Amino acid sequence: LLNSKGERFMEKYAPNMLELASRDVVSRAEQTEINEGRDVDGCVLLDLRHLGKEKIHQRLSYINEVSMDFLGIDLAEEPVPVRPGMHYQMGGIKTDVDGATIIPGLYAAGESACVSVHGGNRLGANSLLDTIVFGRRSGEAAARYSREKPHRVIPESRVSLDEDQLKEIMARVDNGDTPAKIRYEMGVTMNDYVAVFRTVGGMETARKKLRDLRDRFQRVPVQDKGRVFNTNIIFTIELGFMLDCAETIVMSALERKESRGAHFMTEYPERDDENWIKHISVRSTPDGPQLDHVPVTITQWQPEVRSY
């Protein structure tokens, strides 16, 4: 990784592990270089030329194809611009090791679930292992539950509530807004204020912006009024859940008065094991998200200071 001066800047942030330090350390190093003006058009440079053309084209062929398709850059010939991005959810629906949630019969797996094997900082490639192991366990447990429990008819009152929601969304009048606009602004808000470096003021701003987006979401129309294979209304309904998730992330981040793994608070830059070895559990209530603290069960491996 190089900055605009051609410096291998990870020598400064992680002198032992360099670019192989944990992803949160590397991300903060990249963002610091960008914030302090040693960037190249808002990015730093990933230089793989030392690997040689043969190895890059054989071992990294897909990555090189992506670079060529989107940027016209052959990784064997020149560095590629990179910057931190959000691509994984370390929290999620609370489950046990069989994928069972607190709602009987409801199971979760994959990135939507949180067995809490990652803690505050997922290690590289552990996502695949997580999904393979707990995807199978949750599927098998759900199948056992389904075989052992009698099937019940969904109450008509529940069906009517969902039908009324769909009818209300479909009946909204065009006001110039779209679900895509709201989703885009939500993403920009989270990237600007709830990303690599977090501040109390920035996240308060994010919470206000998300509430404004929520207000717009309650009135946003759908362009497709069809009743068959309507992906537009599915996108709109899912957007509401995404706004729920975004608000939950912001409130949980504001609650945690420390820095731990991928969560870095500028006002609280140190890890606080005395007060914050705990999960933040969030429940939906009529008054909004309710936050609870749940102690972490520590067995064999004790928390240690990280050094790279």
C-alpha positions as CSV (number, residue, x, y, z in Angstrom):
1,L,0.0,0.0,0.0
2,L,1.4,3.3,-1.1
3,N,0.4,6.9,-0.6
4,S,0.7,9.8,-3.0
5,K,4.4,10.2,-2.0
6,G,5.1,6.6,-2.9
7,E,5.6,5.7,0.8
8,R,4.7,2.2,2.0
9,F,2.8,3.8,4.8
10,M,1.9,0.6,6.7
11,E,5.5,0.6,8.0
12,K,4.3,3.5,10.2
13,Y,1.1,2.0,11.5
14,A,1.9,-1.8,11.8
15,P,5.7,-2.2,11.4
16,N,5.6,-6.0,12.0
17,M,2.6,-7.2,10.1
18,L,2.4,-4.3,7.5
19,E,-0.5,-4.9,5.1
20,L,-1.3,-8.2,6.8
21,A,-2.4,-6.5,10.0
22,S,-6.1,-6.8,10.9
23,R,-8.6,-5.1,8.6
24,D,-9.6,-2.4,11.1
25,V,-6.0,-1.4,11.5
26,V,-5.3,-1.3,7.8
27,S,-8.6,0.6,7.1
28,R,-7.8,3.3,9.7
29,A,-4.3,3.6,8.3
30,E,-5.7,4.1,4.7
31,Q,-8.3,6.6,5.9
32,T,-5.7,8.5,7.9
33,E,-3.5,8.9,4.8
34,I,-6.5,10.1,2.8
35,N,-7.7,12.5,5.6
36,E,-4.2,14.0,5.9
37,G,-3.9,14.7,2.2
38,R,-1.5,11.9,1.1
39,D,-4.2,10.4,-1.1
40,V,-4.6,10.0,-4.9
41,D,-8.0,11.3,-5.8
42,G,-9.5,10.1,-2.4
43,C,-7.7,6.8,-2.5
44,V,-4.4,5.1,-1.7
45,L,-2.6,2.8,-4.1
46,L,-2.3,-1.0,-4.0
47,D,0.8,-2.0,-5.8
48,L,1.1,-5.7,-6.8
49,R,3.7,-5.4,-9.5
50,H,6.4,-7.1,-7.3
51,L,4.4,-10.4,-7.7
52,G,5.2,-10.5,-11.4
53,K,2.8,-10.7,-14.4
54,E,2.7,-14.5,-14.4
55,K,1.6,-14.9,-10.8
56,I,-0.9,-12.0,-11.0
57,H,-2.5,-13.4,-14.2
58,Q,-2.6,-17.0,-12.8
59,R,-3.4,-16.5,-9.1
60,L,-5.3,-13.2,-9.2
61,S,-6.9,-13.4,-12.5
62,Y,-10.4,-12.5,-11.3
63,I,-9.3,-9.5,-9.4
64,N,-7.2,-8.4,-12.4
65,E,-10.2,-8.8,-14.6
66,V,-12.3,-6.6,-12.3
67,S,-9.6,-4.0,-12.3
68,M,-9.3,-4.1,-16.1
69,D,-13.1,-4.0,-16.6
70,F,-13.8,-1.0,-14.3
71,L,-10.6,1.0,-14.4
72,G,-8.6,-0.3,-17.4
73,I,-5.7,-1.1,-15.0
74,D,-3.6,-4.2,-15.4
75,L,-2.3,-5.0,-11.9
76,A,0.9,-6.3,-13.4
77,E,1.6,-2.9,-15.0
78,E,0.4,-0.3,-12.5
79,P,-1.0,0.2,-9.0
80,V,-4.8,0.3,-8.5
81,P,-6.5,2.9,-6.3
82,V,-8.3,1.5,-3.2
83,R,-10.1,2.9,-0.1
84,P,-11.9,1.4,2.9
85,G,-15.5,0.2,2.3
86,M,-18.1,-1.5,4.4
87,H,-19.0,-5.0,3.3
88,Y,-19.7,-7.1,6.3
89,Q,-22.2,-7.1,9.2
90,M,-20.5,-8.4,12.4
91,G,-23.7,-8.0,14.4
92,G,-27.1,-9.4,13.5
93,I,-30.0,-11.4,14.8
94,K,-29.1,-13.0,18.1
95,T,-29.0,-16.8,17.8
96,D,-27.7,-19.8,19.6
97,V,-25.2,-22.3,18.0
98,D,-28.1,-24.0,16.2
99,G,-29.4,-20.7,14.6
100,A,-32.4,-20.5,16.9
101,T,-33.6,-17.0,17.7
102,I,-35.7,-15.9,20.7
103,I,-38.9,-16.5,18.6
104,P,-39.7,-20.2,18.6
105,G,-39.5,-21.7,15.1
106,L,-37.6,-18.7,13.7
107,Y,-34.0,-19.5,12.6
108,A,-31.3,-17.3,11.2
109,A,-28.0,-18.0,9.5
110,G,-25.3,-16.3,7.4
111,E,-24.6,-12.6,7.7
112,S,-28.0,-11.8,9.0
113,A,-27.3,-13.9,12.1
114,C,-25.0,-13.3,15.0
115,V,-23.8,-16.3,16.9
116,S,-21.0,-14.0,18.0
117,V,-18.0,-15.9,16.8
118,H,-16.4,-12.8,15.4
119,G,-16.7,-10.3,18.2
120,G,-15.9,-6.7,17.2
121,N,-13.5,-7.6,14.4
122,R,-13.9,-10.4,11.9
123,L,-10.7,-12.1,10.7
124,G,-10.2,-12.6,7.0
125,A,-11.9,-15.6,5.4
126,N,-13.8,-16.4,8.7
127,S,-17.1,-15.3,7.1
128,L,-17.1,-18.3,4.7
129,L,-16.3,-20.7,7.6
130,D,-19.1,-19.1,9.7
131,T,-21.7,-19.4,6.9
132,I,-20.8,-23.0,6.1
133,V,-20.8,-24.3,9.7
134,F,-23.8,-22.4,11.1
135,G,-25.7,-22.5,7.8
136,R,-25.7,-26.3,8.0
137,R,-26.4,-26.4,11.8
138,S,-29.3,-23.9,11.5
139,G,-30.8,-25.8,8.5
140,E,-30.7,-29.1,10.3
141,A,-32.1,-27.6,13.5
142,A,-34.9,-25.9,11.6
143,A,-35.8,-29.2,9.8
144,R,-35.9,-31.0,13.2
145,Y,-38.2,-28.3,14.6
146,S,-40.5,-28.5,11.6
147,R,-40.8,-32.2,11.9
148,E,-41.5,-32.2,15.6
149,K,-44.0,-29.3,15.7
150,P,-47.5,-29.3,14.2
151,H,-48.1,-26.8,11.4
152,R,-50.5,-24.0,12.3
153,V,-52.6,-21.8,10.0
154,I,-51.6,-18.2,9.7
155,P,-54.4,-16.1,11.3
156,E,-56.4,-14.1,8.8
157,S,-55.9,-11.0,10.9
158,R,-52.2,-11.2,10.3
159,V,-52.7,-11.7,6.6
160,S,-55.0,-8.7,6.5
161,L,-52.4,-6.5,8.2
162,D,-49.8,-7.3,5.5
163,E,-52.3,-6.8,2.8
164,D,-53.3,-3.4,4.1
165,Q,-49.6,-2.4,4.3
166,L,-49.1,-3.4,0.6
167,K,-52.3,-1.5,-0.5
168,E,-51.2,1.6,1.4
169,I,-47.8,1.6,-0.3
170,M,-49.3,1.0,-3.8
171,A,-51.8,3.8,-3.3
172,R,-49.3,6.5,-2.5
173,V,-49.3,9.5,-4.8
174,D,-46.2,10.5,-6.8
175,N,-44.3,13.2,-4.9
176,G,-41.0,13.2,-6.8
177,D,-39.3,11.0,-4.3
178,T,-38.1,7.4,-5.0
179,P,-37.0,4.5,-2.8
180,A,-33.7,4.5,-4.7
181,K,-33.0,8.1,-3.7
182,I,-33.7,7.3,-0.1
183,R,-31.5,4.2,-0.2
184,Y,-28.6,6.2,-1.8
185,E,-28.8,9.0,0.8
186,M,-28.9,6.4,3.6
187,G,-25.7,4.8,2.2
188,V,-24.0,8.2,1.9
189,T,-25.0,9.1,5.5
190,M,-23.6,5.9,6.9
191,N,-20.4,6.2,4.9
192,D,-19.9,9.8,5.9
193,Y,-20.6,9.5,9.6
194,V,-20.6,5.8,10.7
195,A,-17.6,4.3,9.0
196,V,-13.9,3.9,9.8
197,F,-13.7,6.9,12.2
198,R,-16.7,7.7,14.3
199,T,-17.5,10.8,16.4
200,V,-20.3,11.5,18.7
201,G,-21.3,14.6,16.8
202,G,-21.1,12.8,13.4
203,M,-23.3,9.9,14.6
204,E,-25.8,12.3,16.1
205,T,-26.0,13.9,12.7
206,A,-26.4,10.5,11.1
207,R,-29.3,9.7,13.5
208,K,-31.1,12.9,12.5
209,K,-30.6,12.3,8.8
210,L,-31.9,8.7,9.2
211,R,-35.0,10.0,10.9
212,D,-35.6,12.4,8.1
213,L,-35.2,9.6,5.6
214,R,-37.6,7.5,7.7
215,D,-40.2,10.3,7.4
216,R,-39.7,10.4,3.6
217,F,-39.9,6.6,3.5
218,Q,-43.4,6.7,5.1
219,R,-44.6,8.7,2.1
220,V,-42.5,7.4,-0.8
221,P,-44.5,6.0,-3.7
222,V,-43.6,3.0,-5.9
223,Q,-43.4,3.5,-9.7
224,D,-44.5,0.0,-10.5
225,K,-48.2,-0.6,-9.7
226,G,-48.3,-4.1,-11.1
227,R,-49.6,-7.0,-9.0
228,V,-47.3,-9.7,-10.4
229,F,-43.5,-10.0,-9.8
230,N,-43.3,-6.4,-8.5
231,T,-39.7,-6.0,-7.5
232,N,-40.2,-2.3,-6.9
233,I,-42.4,-2.9,-3.9
234,I,-40.1,-5.6,-2.6
235,F,-37.2,-3.1,-2.8
236,T,-39.4,-0.5,-0.9
237,I,-40.3,-2.9,1.9
238,E,-36.7,-4.0,2.3
239,L,-35.6,-0.3,2.4
240,G,-37.7,0.1,5.6
241,F,-35.8,-2.8,7.2
242,M,-32.5,-1.3,6.1
243,L,-33.4,2.0,7.8
244,D,-34.2,0.0,10.9
245,C,-30.8,-1.7,10.7
246,A,-29.0,1.6,10.1
247,E,-30.6,3.3,13.1
248,T,-29.8,0.3,15.3
249,I,-26.1,0.5,14.2
250,V,-25.9,4.2,15.0
251,M,-27.6,3.9,18.4
252,S,-25.4,1.0,19.4
253,A,-22.3,2.8,18.3
254,L,-23.3,5.9,20.3
255,E,-23.9,3.7,23.3
256,R,-20.4,2.1,23.3
257,K,-18.0,4.5,24.9
258,E,-14.8,2.9,23.8
259,S,-13.0,1.7,20.7
260,R,-13.0,-2.0,19.9
261,G,-12.2,-3.7,16.6
262,A,-13.9,-2.1,13.7
263,H,-15.7,0.4,16.0
264,F,-13.4,3.3,16.5
265,M,-14.7,6.3,18.5
266,T,-12.5,9.4,18.2
267,E,-13.6,10.6,21.6
268,Y,-12.8,7.2,23.2
269,P,-9.8,5.9,21.3
270,E,-8.8,3.1,23.8
271,R,-10.4,-0.3,24.5
272,D,-12.1,-0.4,27.9
273,D,-12.1,-4.0,29.0
274,E,-13.2,-3.0,32.5
275,N,-16.5,-1.6,31.4
276,W,-17.2,-2.8,27.9
277,I,-16.6,-6.5,27.5
278,K,-20.3,-6.9,26.7
279,H,-22.7,-7.1,23.8
280,I,-25.3,-4.5,23.0
281,S,-28.6,-6.2,22.4
282,V,-31.4,-4.2,20.6
283,R,-35.1,-4.8,20.9
284,S,-37.8,-3.2,18.8
285,T,-40.4,-1.3,20.9
286,P,-43.3,1.1,20.1
287,D,-41.0,3.9,21.4
288,G,-38.1,2.9,19.1
289,P,-35.0,0.6,19.6
290,Q,-34.4,-0.5,23.2
291,L,-30.7,-1.2,24.1
292,D,-29.6,-3.7,26.6
293,H,-26.1,-4.8,27.8
294,V,-25.3,-8.5,27.8
295,P,-22.1,-9.7,29.4
296,V,-19.7,-11.7,27.2
297,T,-18.9,-15.2,28.4
298,I,-15.2,-15.6,28.4
299,T,-13.9,-19.2,28.6
300,Q,-10.5,-20.3,27.3
301,W,-9.1,-17.2,25.6
302,Q,-8.7,-14.0,27.6
303,P,-8.7,-10.6,26.0
304,E,-5.2,-9.4,25.2
305,V,-3.6,-6.2,23.8
306,R,-3.2,-6.4,20.0
307,S,0.1,-5.5,18.5
308,Y,1.0,-5.5,14.8
